């Protein structure tokens, strides 16, 4: 189905911006800027899977995967904490883009 919309000359269609003009995205709600609940839920999920892999004999093949998941999560969280610390003290090599998170902590 094709819908044809007519727009008068010199006007832009609804939802379009003028050429060369960019629309700015609205800011995210503060709840979506919180990282630690996501980290905690992910960590708890891997812990539950690892415990199940070591307690339930049928899940023995899960052991390497769950340990790798826990290790990767710990390494990733460690890197994030180091970058957050560097951004807080204003280090030149710190990751950019953490400004939103720093404002809500």
SULHU-V904208 format. One line per field, one symbol per residue. ss: DSSP state (~ for helix, > for strand, _ for the rest). phi: phi as a letter, one per 30 degrees, with the letter a starting at -180 (. if undefined). burial: + if it has 24 or more other ideal C-beta (glycine too) atoms within 12 Angstrom, else -. A space follows every 50 residues. Layout:
ss=???
phi=???
burial=???
This chain:
ss=_____________________________~~~~__~~~~~~~~~~~~~~~ ~~~~~_~~~~~~~~~~~~~~~~~~~~~~~~~~~~~~~~~_________~~ ~~~__
phi=.cccccbdeiccdeiccdeiccdcdddddeddddcddddddddddddddd dddcccedceddeddddddddddddddddddddddddddidddddcjced dddcc
burial=----------------------------------+----------+--++ --+------------+--++--+------+---+--+----------+-- +----
